[in-house]
Amino acid sequence: MHLTSSLAALALAFSATIAHAQDEPKKKDEAAEAPVPAPNVSVTRHKGVFGGKAISYTATTGETYLKDKDGKPLAAIFATSYVKDGGDGKRPITFLYNGGPGSGSLWLHMGAFGPKRVVLPDAQDDGAPPYSLVDNAESLLDITDLVFIDPVGTGFSHALGDKDPKDYWGVSADAKSIAQFIRLWLNDNGRWSSPKYIGGESYGTTRSVALINELEGTYNDVAVNGIILISTILDFGATAEVQGNEMPYIINLPSMATTAWYHKKMGNPPATVAQAAQQARAFAIGPYAAALLKGNQLSPQERASVRAELSRLTGLSETFVDHADLRVSPGRFYKELLRDQGVSIGRLDTRYTGKDYDAAGEEPDNDPSFYAIDGAYTAAMNSYARDTLKYRTDRSYVTIGGVSGWDWKLEGKNGRASEVYTSVAPYLGKALRENSGLKVFVGQGWYDFATPFFGAEYAMSRTGFDPARIRYHYYDAGHMMYVRPDDLRKLSADIRAFISDR
């Protein structure tokens, strides 16, 4: 090709590139200005027996649009509501969600409280499909209507038009969006006079406390009767694994002891796991806390005494405990406890075990208590929503992992971000002080290392909390205690009693 023709070709290509670039904003503007379709909703009717009572109910599954002050739709919140037919405005309503942050509500929906649940082998790999979906006699529909909510970026929920979904990804922003959804739901269903409960699991407990601050603190327009906290995490600062922070070791120790007790590694074990937990609590806030706070001023005699008891409670050798300087991290514990058996233990549920690539590693390759169950829940939710609830969409259901860049700062009274987020627990104390009818349910698994039970107890035993209105319940499983059938029944019965105020 001649030089002149080459230059002409380059000029033509450059002009085309400029024209294309100029067209891009126009295309984006046209997409942003395109009319938003009506919310995608499906309504179906069903019957079931829950808590021993025959219930006819209507399931409404689909989108609710969050809008700006001018009425422009910004995001679609996907939720599934189960409302008893013929009920009145005085029947309780419970709003539920999971955690992550960035998890859909399928775990509580398909594992614990929805009218259908997936059946899994307890403390074992769920294997490959098909998975059994059965009527859930333990659903709470006999005592309360239920709404399972997927925050933006989870489930089928998504931002609309040119709205950036990241605008919803933060402690305060997330709570504001769920509060807006709840107000819209109460409007649409005429349920402002109903007793109201909010509840979540894992980060969902953080969301619940940030949410109560939005509902009762910031706007004070939605009074709540009860908060259901399942596998609680309120104070992230206390559990932050950074050098110089001794609290994680104190908080984690009772969970190490219950796990060692379960796997028969605890020295001179008591008869029950509750007794093992109490022994560890007493040691953790007594001799162990004192030793950690003394740091390098700890005497050799006291170090030897603490090392011996720490070894007995955790099932780890004194040599290992000594090499860790009395500070055993969770990851090392998962790998070390059953190293002699060639397996690691789970994080979400330390009853689970798994085989790693080799037995010499510092920490496990993965969490066997998560990869053992996630496939079944994803399959169950997709099948149930599309086939039973007749929800039609081309979107994929996002179980977890679709949300990133979470903003951990809390919004202050002036609307600006405050210092780096550490704890929402003070919100709960304030809500209890200002709402005399508010009560709190706390459900914890003995074998949960993601949200250790002693961490929940610590967060809610601070100054400003009314212990008389906080009810603790413990279960013989881990983070998702409902995977164990006996604990699903117990959890369901405990929450029924909580809502009934028995």
C-alpha positions, 0 to 999 in steps of 0.5 A: 500500500502506498504511503498516501493511501495508508494515511487516507485509511488511517484518517478514515479509521480515526474519523470513525473512531471519533464518531463512535466515541461521540455516539457512546454518551448518546447511547448511554443517555438513550439507555438511561432514558428508556422507560423502565418496565413495570415491576416483575411480580408473580402471585400464587396461592398455596396451602400447608401445615405449619406448627401443626396448623393448616394455613392457606396463604398467598405468595407474592414474589417479585420486584418493588421499585425504590424511587427518588424524591421525583418518583424515578425508579432507582433499584428493584428489590426482589422479595417473596411475601407469604401472607395468610389468607383472611388474616387481619391487620393485627397479625404479626409480620416478620421481615427476614434477610441473610448477610454477607454482606452480599448474600441473598435471603435463600438460606433462611428462606429455603433452609429455615422459615419458608414453606418449603425447605431443601433437605441436606445430610447434617454435617456432610457434603450435600453431593450433586443434584437432585436435592429434595425439596419438602414441605417445611412444617417448621415454617413460622407461617402459623404465627406470622406473615413472612417477607424474605428480602434480597438487598440490591446486588443479591438474589434477583435484586438490581439497580435500574437505568444508570443507577450505580448499585454500589450506591447501596453497598454500605452499612448505612446505605444498605439499611436505608434501602431496606427501610425504604422497602419496608415502608413501601411494603407496609403501604402496599399491604395496609399493615402499619398497625401490625406487630413488626419483627425484623431478623437476619443471619450473620451480617444480617444481624448487623443489618438489623441493628443498622435498620432499627436505627433507620426505622426508629432512630433517624426517622422514628416512623416504624416502631418494631416489636422484636429483633431476631438475631441469628449468628450475631456479629455487631462489633467488628472491631472486637474481632479484628485480627490485627497485631495488638488487638487481644479481644479476638483471642478472648472472644474465640476461645469459648468456640475453640473449647466447644469445638475441641469438646465436640471432636473429643480433643478437650482435656478432662471434658465436662459432660455437656457442651454448655459446661465446656463453654462456661469453663472457657468463658470463665477462663477467657475473661479471667486468667487468659485476658489478664495474661494477654493484657500483660504482654511481655510483662507476663511472668514465666510461672503465670505463662506456664499456668495459662499455657496448660489450661489453654492447651486443655481447653482447645485440644492443642498441644502446649508446644503449639500454643507456646509457639503461637505465643498463647494467641492461636488464630482461627485459621491455624486452629481449623488446620491444627485440631485434627491434623493427626487425622489428616483433615481440617475443620469448618469455619461456619460449622466446626463439626464439618471436616474436609481434606486439603491438598496436603496435611502440612499447610498453615490453614485449610484450603477452603471451608468444608462447611460452606462448600458442603451446602451451597450448591443445594441451596442455589439449586433449590431457590432457582427451581422453587422461584421459577417452578412453584412461585411462577416467577419468570426472569432471565436474570440469574439468582445471585446467592453470594459474591456479587457485591464488593467494595462495601462501605463500612463507615457509619453515617452520622446525624449530619449525613456525613460519614463518621469515623471508620465503622467498628460497631453497630451495637450502640444502636441496639442499646439506644433502641432498647432504651427508647422503645420499651416494647422492643425485645431481642432474640439471639440464636447462636450455634456452639460450633460457629466460628464465623460469628462466635457466640461469645462475641454476641454475648460480649457486644450486648453485655456492654453498658447501656443494654437492658439484659432483661429484654435479650433472650439467648438460645444456643444450638448444637450446630454452627452458623446455619444451625437449621441444617441440623433437623433437631436444631431447626425444630428448636429454633422454630419453637424458640422464635414462636415463643419469642413472637408469642411472648411466652 
